[in-house]
Amino acid sequence: GAYAQENYDEFSITEAEYGFVMVEVDPNDGDPMFTVKRISRGNEQMAKDNELSDTVTVFRISKKPETPSILGPKGGTVSYREVMLKAGTFQGAREKAFHAASHWQVSEDPDFATGVSESWRQYKDIYFDQDLQKDDDLKDEHFIEVRPGKKYYWRVRYRDQFLNWSDWSEVGRFETTE
């Protein structure tokens, strides 16, 4: 808390600590990759002795997760206070891939060219030593940025822990009431 902290959607871990990163490169002819490791040295209040605090592996050859299916709403009318978008199960293309993020979009434009509201959730969100995403399976999203009496379109895409995004889902639609 000695410095201003913010919880960024793009980060899955926010820590006020000193540290460094190490990069390991595997030039494997069949599927080259690199792994970035974040090593923590702690801070003024709590020293750490080169503790691994995060890793990410990125493959040269992208293998996208399957396109998510949308479960609802697919039409009809919902209260603008109770808009809950729901999508299907994550299916990764790589062995041991898991559902690491969901990116939701809602728009009054069926082409999503203008007026897009977005929500991006990660499988974990460590902020001030608490996981704000604990128990979230990333398959639903409560949208509060909608108004009554409007027609909306929505879609979602999934990301695995190797930073591969799926294609966007089909487009769902709904109308809002009071």
Accessible surface in RSA format (square Angstrom, percent):
REM  Atomic radii and reference values for relative SASA: ProtOr
REM  Chains: A
REM  Algorithm: Lee & Richards
REM  Probe-radius: 1.40
REM  Slices: 20
REM RES _ NUM      All-atoms   Total-Side   Main-Chain    Non-polar    All polar
REM                ABS   REL    ABS   REL    ABS   REL    ABS   REL    ABS   REL
RES GLY A   1    86.73 107.0   0.00   N/A  86.73 107.0  28.78  79.0  57.95 129.8
RES ALA A   2    81.63  75.1  37.39  57.7  44.24 100.6  49.55  69.8  32.08  85.0
RES TYR A   3   138.92  64.9 130.01  74.0   8.91  23.2 106.02  79.7  32.91  40.6
RES ALA A   4   110.74 101.8  68.74 106.1  42.00  95.5  81.13 114.3  29.61  78.4
RES GLN A   5    51.85  29.0  24.03  17.6  27.82  66.2   6.05  12.9  45.81  34.7
RES GLU A   6   108.25  62.1 102.83  77.8   5.42  12.9  33.77  65.3  74.47  60.8
RES ASN A   7    52.18  36.0  27.36  26.4  24.82  59.8  12.88  31.0  39.31  38.0
RES TYR A   8   100.37  46.9  95.43  54.3   4.94  12.9  64.45  48.4  35.92  44.3
RES ASP A   9    82.71  57.9  70.36  70.0  12.35  29.2  12.96  30.5  69.76  69.6
RES GLU A  10   103.89  59.6  85.87  65.0  18.02  42.9  37.29  72.1  66.60  54.4
RES PHE A  11   104.90  52.5  99.20  61.4   5.70  14.8 102.77  62.3   2.13   6.1
RES SER A  12    20.06  17.0  15.77  21.0   4.29   9.9   2.18   4.6  17.88  25.0
RES ILE A  13    34.11  19.4  16.19  12.1  17.92  43.2  16.20  11.7  17.91  48.6
RES THR A  14    19.22  13.7  12.79  13.0   6.44  15.3  15.04  20.2   4.18   6.3
RES GLU A  15    56.44  32.4  28.67  21.7  27.77  66.1  12.42  24.0  44.02  35.9
RES ALA A  16    36.87  33.9  17.74  27.4  19.14  43.5  27.31  38.5   9.56  25.3
RES GLU A  17    39.58  22.7  16.35  12.4  23.23  55.3   5.37  10.4  34.21  27.9
RES TYR A  18   125.06  58.4 121.65  69.2   3.41   8.9 105.95  79.6  19.10  23.6
RES GLY A  19    37.37  46.1   0.00   N/A  37.37  46.1   1.92   5.3  35.45  79.4
RES PHE A  20    90.69  45.4  80.77  50.0   9.92  25.8  90.69  55.0   0.00   0.0
RES VAL A  21    88.87  58.5  69.18  62.6  19.69  47.4  69.18  60.1  19.69  53.4
RES MET A  22    89.42  46.3  84.38  55.8   5.04  12.0  68.71  58.4  20.71  27.4
RES VAL A  23    86.84  57.1  55.46  50.2  31.38  75.6  55.46  48.2  31.38  85.1
RES GLU A  24    83.64  48.0  77.28  58.5   6.37  15.2  36.60  70.8  47.04  38.4
RES VAL A  25   107.67  70.9  78.20  70.8  29.47  71.0  78.89  68.5  28.79  78.1
RES ASP A  26    54.35  38.1  51.61  51.4   2.74   6.5  20.60  48.5  33.75  33.7
RES PRO A  27   104.30  76.0  90.45  82.4  13.86  50.4  94.09  77.7  10.22  63.5
RES ASN A  28    72.09  49.7  58.95  57.0  13.14  31.6  18.36  44.2  53.73  51.9
RES ASP A  29   150.05 105.1 116.46 115.9  33.59  79.4  41.69  98.1 108.36 108.1
RES GLY A  30    56.08  69.2   0.00   N/A  56.08  69.2  39.29 107.8  16.79  37.6
RES ASP A  31    31.39  22.0  29.90  29.8   1.49   3.5  20.55  48.4  10.84  10.8
RES PRO A  32    33.94  24.7  33.94  30.9   0.00   0.0  33.94  28.0   0.00   0.0
RES MET A  33    58.75  30.4  53.29  35.3   5.46  13.0  55.61  47.3   3.14   4.2
RES PHE A  34    81.84  40.9  81.46  50.5   0.38   1.0  81.84  49.6   0.00   0.0
RES THR A  35    22.64  16.1  22.59  22.9   0.05   0.1  10.17  13.7  12.47  18.8
RES VAL A  36    38.01  25.0  36.86  33.4   1.16   2.8  36.86  32.0   1.16   3.1
RES LYS A  37    53.46  26.1  53.46  32.8   0.00   0.0  15.26  13.7  38.20  40.7
RES ARG A  38    61.12  25.7  60.58  30.9   0.54   1.3  26.84  36.7  34.28  20.8
RES ILE A  39    15.93   9.1  15.93  11.9   0.00   0.0  15.93  11.5   0.00   0.0
RES SER A  40     0.23   0.2   0.23   0.3   0.00   0.0   0.23   0.5   0.00   0.0
RES ARG A  41   110.26  46.3 100.30  51.1   9.95  23.7  22.10  30.2  88.16  53.4
RES GLY A  42     0.25   0.3   0.00   N/A   0.25   0.3   0.25   0.7   0.00   0.0
RES ASN A  43    42.28  29.2  31.33  30.3  10.95  26.4   7.45  17.9  34.83  33.7
RES GLU A  44   112.42  64.5  72.09  54.5  40.33  96.0  64.42 124.6  48.01  39.2
RES GLN A  45   147.89  82.7 110.46  80.7  37.43  89.1  65.61 139.7  82.28  62.4
RES MET A  46   123.28  63.8 119.68  79.2   3.60   8.6  99.76  84.8  23.51  31.2
RES ALA A  47    90.83  83.5  64.86 100.1  25.97  59.1  65.44  92.2  25.38  67.2
RES LYS A  48    44.32  21.6  36.85  22.6   7.47  17.8  15.54  14.0  28.78  30.7
RES ASP A  49   116.77  81.8 100.31  99.8  16.46  38.9  38.05  89.5  78.72  78.5
RES ASN A  50    78.39  54.1  60.51  58.5  17.88  43.1  15.61  37.6  62.78  60.7
RES GLU A  51    87.74  50.4  82.68  62.5   5.06  12.1  33.58  65.0  54.16  44.2
RES LEU A  52   102.93  57.3  72.28  51.7  30.64  77.0  72.28  50.8  30.64  82.5
RES SER A  53    28.34  23.9   7.69  10.3  20.65  47.6  15.28  32.5  13.05  18.3
RES ASP A  54    48.18  33.8  41.27  41.1   6.92  16.4  12.80  30.1  35.38  35.3
RES THR A  55    65.50  46.6  44.07  44.7  21.43  51.1  14.02  18.8  51.47  77.8
RES VAL A  56    47.66  31.4  43.24  39.1   4.42  10.6  47.65  41.4   0.01   0.0
RES THR A  57    29.35  20.9  26.17  26.5   3.18   7.6   9.06  12.2  20.29  30.7
RES VAL A  58    34.80  22.9  34.80  31.5   0.00   0.0  34.80  30.2   0.00   0.0
RES PHE A  59    38.17  19.1  26.64  16.5  11.53  30.0  26.85  16.3  11.32  32.4
RES ARG A  60   182.11  76.5 160.04  81.6  22.06  52.5  53.66  73.3 128.44  77.8
RES ILE A  61    79.98  45.5  76.66  57.1   3.32   8.0  79.98  57.6   0.00   0.0
RES SER A  62    74.09  62.6  50.54  67.5  23.55  54.3  41.57  88.5  32.53  45.6
RES LYS A  63    88.29  43.1  82.72  50.8   5.57  13.3  41.63  37.5  46.67  49.7
RES LYS A  64   107.75  52.6  92.12  56.5  15.63  37.2  62.16  55.9  45.59  48.6
RES PRO A  65     4.61   3.4   0.00   0.0   4.61  16.8   0.00   0.0   4.61  28.7
RES GLU A  66   111.96  64.3 103.58  78.4   8.38  20.0  43.36  83.9  68.60  56.0
RES THR A  67    67.05  47.7  44.79  45.4  22.26  53.0  30.07  40.4  36.97  55.9
RES PRO A  68     5.77   4.2   0.00   0.0   5.77  21.0   2.41   2.0   3.35  20.8
RES SER A  69    60.77  51.4  52.68  70.3   8.09  18.6  45.76  97.5  15.01  21.0
RES ILE A  70     2.80   1.6   1.07   0.8   1.72   4.2   1.07   0.8   1.72   4.7
RES LEU A  71   112.54  62.7  87.00  62.2  25.54  64.2  88.82  62.4  23.72  63.8
RES GLY A  72    13.42  16.6   0.00   N/A  13.42  16.6  13.42  36.8   0.00   0.0
RES PRO A  73    20.64  15.0  11.77  10.7   8.86  32.2  20.13  16.6   0.51   3.2
RES LYS A  74   115.98  56.6  95.40  58.5  20.58  49.0  50.64  45.6  65.33  69.6
RES GLY A  75    26.98  33.3   0.00   N/A  26.98  33.3  11.59  31.8  15.39  34.5
RES GLY A  76    49.06  60.5   0.00   N/A  49.06  60.5  37.69 103.4  11.38  25.5
RES THR A  77    83.94  59.7  53.01  53.7  30.92  73.7  27.44  36.9  56.50  85.4
RES VAL A  78    41.72  27.5  34.95  31.6   6.77  16.3  41.72  36.3   0.00   0.0
RES SER A  79    28.66  24.2  21.50  28.7   7.16  16.5  18.22  38.8  10.44  14.6
RES TYR A  80    52.28  24.4  50.11  28.5   2.17   5.6  24.39  18.3  27.89  34.4
RES ARG A  81   144.15  60.5 126.78  64.6  17.37  41.4  59.12  80.8  85.02  51.5
RES GLU A  82   125.82  72.2 111.59  84.4  14.23  33.9  35.84  69.3  89.98  73.5
RES VAL A  83     0.33   0.2   0.00   0.0   0.33   0.8   0.33   0.3   0.00   0.0
RES MET A  84    77.05  39.9  67.17  44.5   9.88  23.5  66.92  56.9  10.13  13.4
RES LEU A  85     0.00   0.0   0.00   0.0   0.00   0.0   0.00   0.0   0.00   0.0
RES LYS A  86   100.63  49.1 100.63  61.7   0.00   0.0  44.07  39.7  56.56  60.2
RES ALA A  87     2.25   2.1   0.00   0.0   2.25   5.1   0.00   0.0   2.25   6.0
RES GLY A  88     8.11  10.0   0.00   N/A   8.11  10.0   8.11  22.3   0.00   0.0
RES THR A  89   102.40  72.8  83.17  84.3  19.23  45.8  55.65  74.8  46.75  70.7
RES PHE A  90    25.45  12.7  15.60   9.7   9.85  25.6  15.60   9.5   9.85  28.2
RES GLN A  91    96.97  54.2  94.97  69.4   2.00   4.8  18.49  39.3  78.48  59.5
RES GLY A  92    24.38  30.1   0.00   N/A  24.38  30.1   1.76   4.8  22.62  50.7
RES ALA A  93    55.27  50.8  20.17  31.1  35.10  79.8  30.14  42.4  25.13  66.6
RES ARG A  94    26.16  11.0  14.60   7.4  11.56  27.5   9.36  12.8  16.80  10.2
RES GLU A  95   149.31  85.7 121.93  92.2  27.38  65.2  59.30 114.7  90.02  73.5
RES LYS A  96   172.64  84.2 142.86  87.7  29.78  70.9 101.36  91.2  71.28  75.9
RES ALA A  97    21.33  19.6   0.32   0.5  21.01  47.8   0.32   0.5  21.01  55.7
RES PHE A  98    85.33  42.7  82.77  51.3   2.56   6.7  85.33  51.7   0.00   0.0
RES HIS A  99    25.75  14.1  17.89  12.4   7.87  20.1  15.48  16.0  10.28  12.0
RES ALA A 100     0.15   0.1   0.15   0.2   0.00   0.0   0.15   0.2   0.00   0.0
RES ALA A 101     0.00   0.0   0.00   0.0   0.00   0.0   0.00   0.0   0.00   0.0
RES SER A 102     0.00   0.0   0.00   0.0   0.00   0.0   0.00   0.0   0.00   0.0
RES HIS A 103    23.81  13.0  23.81  16.5   0.00   0.0  17.25  17.8   6.56   7.6
RES TRP A 104     0.57   0.2   0.57   0.3   0.00   0.0   0.00   0.0   0.57   0.9
RES GLN A 105    18.69  10.5  18.69  13.7   0.00   0.0   0.00   0.0  18.69  14.2
RES VAL A 106     2.69   1.8   1.67   1.5   1.02   2.4   1.67   1.5   1.02   2.8
RES SER A 107     1.04   0.9   0.00   0.0   1.04   2.4   1.04   2.2   0.00   0.0
RES GLU A 108    78.75  45.2  61.90  46.8  16.85  40.1  25.68  49.7  53.07  43.3
RES ASP A 109    30.95  21.7  27.59  27.5   3.36   7.9  15.08  35.5  15.87  15.8
RES PRO A 110    70.68  51.5  61.82  56.4   8.86  32.2  61.82  51.0   8.86  55.1
RES ASP A 111   115.08  80.6  91.96  91.5  23.12  54.7  23.83  56.1  91.25  91.0
RES PHE A 112    17.69   8.8   1.79   1.1  15.90  41.4   1.79   1.1  15.90  45.5
RES ALA A 113    79.68  73.3  42.57  65.7  37.11  84.4  52.12  73.4  27.56  73.0
RES THR A 114    94.34  67.1  86.76  88.0   7.58  18.1  73.61  98.9  20.73  31.3
RES GLY A 115    66.77  82.3   0.00   N/A  66.77  82.3  44.43 121.9  22.33  50.0
RES VAL A 116    49.87  32.8  18.75  17.0  31.12  75.0  19.12  16.6  30.75  83.4
RES SER A 117    26.45  22.3  21.92  29.3   4.52  10.4   5.33  11.4  21.11  29.6
RES GLU A 118    93.95  53.9  67.23  50.9  26.72  63.6  17.40  33.6  76.56  62.5
RES SER A 119    16.49  13.9   9.88  13.2   6.61  15.2  15.41  32.8   1.09   1.5
RES TRP A 120    62.32  25.0  56.72  27.5   5.60  13.1  56.72  30.2   5.60   9.1
RES ARG A 121    89.29  37.5  87.65  44.7   1.64   3.9   6.71   9.2  82.58  50.0
RES GLN A 122    11.53   6.4   9.05   6.6   2.48   5.9   3.64   7.7   7.89   6.0
RES TYR A 123    79.92  37.3  67.90  38.6  12.02  31.3  47.07  35.4  32.85  40.5
RES LYS A 124    46.66  22.8  46.66  28.6   0.00   0.0  15.92  14.3  30.74  32.7
RES ASP A 125    25.02  17.5  25.02  24.9   0.00   0.0   7.02  16.5  18.00  18.0
RES ILE A 126    40.36  23.0  40.20  29.9   0.16   0.4  40.20  28.9   0.16   0.4
RES TYR A 127    46.13  21.5  43.86  25.0   2.27   5.9  29.52  22.2  16.60  20.5
RES PHE A 128   111.69  55.9  91.40  56.6  20.29  52.8  99.66  60.4  12.02  34.4
RES ASP A 129   134.80  94.4 103.98 103.5  30.82  72.9  31.49  74.1 103.31 103.0
RES GLN A 130   119.74  67.0 115.79  84.6   3.95   9.4  31.74  67.6  88.00  66.7
RES ASP A 131    51.20  35.9  32.13  32.0  19.07  45.1  13.57  31.9  37.62  37.5
RES LEU A 132    94.84  52.8  64.51  46.1  30.33  76.2  69.50  48.8  25.34  68.2
RES GLN A 133    21.41  12.0  19.23  14.1   2.18   5.2   3.97   8.5  17.44  13.2
RES LYS A 134   151.92  74.1 129.23  79.3  22.69  54.0  76.73  69.1  75.19  80.1
RES ASP A 135   138.61  97.1  89.87  89.4  48.74 115.2  44.23 104.1  94.38  94.1
RES ASP A 136    48.76  34.2  28.60  28.5  20.16  47.7  20.01  47.1  28.74  28.7
RES ASP A 137    82.51  57.8  65.41  65.1  17.10  40.4  43.88 103.3  38.63  38.5
RES LEU A 138     4.38   2.4   2.92   2.1   1.46   3.7   4.38   3.1   0.00   0.0
RES LYS A 139    63.54  31.0  62.24  38.2   1.30   3.1  20.13  18.1  43.41  46.2
RES ASP A 140    56.16  39.3  52.10  51.9   4.07   9.6   2.49   5.8  53.68  53.5
RES GLU A 141    11.57   6.6   8.74   6.6   2.83   6.7   3.63   7.0   7.94   6.5
RES HIS A 142    87.13  47.6  69.75  48.5  17.37  44.4  48.44  49.9  38.69  45.0
RES PHE A 143     7.90   3.9   6.22   3.9   1.67   4.4   7.69   4.7   0.21   0.6
RES ILE A 144   132.93  75.6 109.77  81.8  23.16  55.8 112.13  80.7  20.80  56.4
RES GLU A 145   110.76  63.6  86.16  65.2  24.60  58.6  38.19  73.9  72.58  59.3
RES VAL A 146     7.11   4.7   0.07   0.1   7.04  17.0   0.12   0.1   7.00  19.0
RES ARG A 147   129.21  54.3 129.12  65.8   0.10   0.2  60.33  82.5  68.88  41.7
RES PRO A 148    47.83  34.9  34.01  31.0  13.81  50.2  34.26  28.3  13.57  84.3
RES GLY A 149    66.53  82.0   0.00   N/A  66.53  82.0  36.34  99.7  30.19  67.6
RES LYS A 150    71.45  34.9  67.31  41.3   4.14   9.9  28.10  25.3  43.35  46.2
RES LYS A 151    96.50  47.1  87.27  53.5   9.23  22.0  39.26  35.3  57.24  61.0
RES TYR A 152     9.43   4.4   9.43   5.4   0.00   0.0   8.17   6.1   1.26   1.5
RES TYR A 153    33.45  15.6  33.45  19.0   0.00   0.0  14.48  10.9  18.98  23.4
RES TRP A 154     0.00   0.0   0.00   0.0   0.00   0.0   0.00   0.0   0.00   0.0
RES ARG A 155    47.53  20.0  47.53  24.2   0.00   0.0   0.62   0.8  46.92  28.4
RES VAL A 156     0.00   0.0   0.00   0.0   0.00   0.0   0.00   0.0   0.00   0.0
RES ARG A 157    55.21  23.2  55.21  28.1   0.00   0.0   0.45   0.6  54.76  33.2
RES TYR A 158     0.42   0.2   0.42   0.2   0.00   0.0   0.42   0.3   0.00   0.0
RES ARG A 159    23.35   9.8  23.35  11.9   0.00   0.0   1.67   2.3  21.68  13.1
RES ASP A 160     0.00   0.0   0.00   0.0   0.00   0.0   0.00   0.0   0.00   0.0
RES GLN A 161    35.95  20.1  29.64  21.7   6.30  15.0  22.29  47.5  13.66  10.4
RES PHE A 162    25.66  12.8  23.05  14.3   2.61   6.8  23.05  14.0   2.61   7.5
RES LEU A 163    84.52  47.1  66.86  47.8  17.67  44.4  66.86  47.0  17.67  47.5
RES ASN A 164    14.25   9.8  11.13  10.8   3.12   7.5   3.12   7.5  11.13  10.8
RES TRP A 165    58.66  23.5  50.97  24.7   7.70  18.1  32.35  17.2  26.32  42.7
RES SER A 166     5.24   4.4   0.00   0.0   5.24  12.1   0.00   0.0   5.24   7.3
RES ASP A 167    74.93  52.5  68.95  68.6   5.98  14.1  23.16  54.5  51.77  51.6
RES TRP A 168    69.56  27.9  53.77  26.0  15.79  37.1  37.86  20.2  31.70  51.4
RES SER A 169     6.85   5.8   0.00   0.0   6.85  15.8   0.49   1.0   6.36   8.9
RES GLU A 170   107.47  61.7  89.76  67.9  17.71  42.2  43.62  84.4  63.85  52.1
RES VAL A 171    66.28  43.6  42.61  38.6  23.67  57.0  42.61  37.0  23.67  64.2
RES GLY A 172     1.88   2.3   0.00   N/A   1.88   2.3   1.88   5.2   0.00   0.0
RES ARG A 173   113.44  47.6 113.44  57.8   0.00   0.0  19.67  26.9  93.77  56.8
RES PHE A 174     1.25   0.6   0.00   0.0   1.25   3.3   1.22   0.7   0.03   0.1
RES GLU A 175    85.58  49.1  85.58  64.7   0.00   0.0   9.98  19.3  75.60  61.7
RES THR A 176     4.50   3.2   0.00   0.0   4.50  10.7   0.00   0.0   4.50   6.8
RES THR A 177    65.13  46.3  60.84  61.7   4.29  10.2  51.30  68.9  13.83  20.9
RES GLU A 178   129.78  74.5 109.09  82.5  20.69  49.3  72.99 141.2  56.79  46.4
END  Absolute sums over single chains surface
CHAIN  1 A    10853.0       8560.0       2293.0       5567.4       5285.6
END  Absolute sums over all chains
TOTAL         10853.0       8560.0       2293.0       5567.4       5285.6
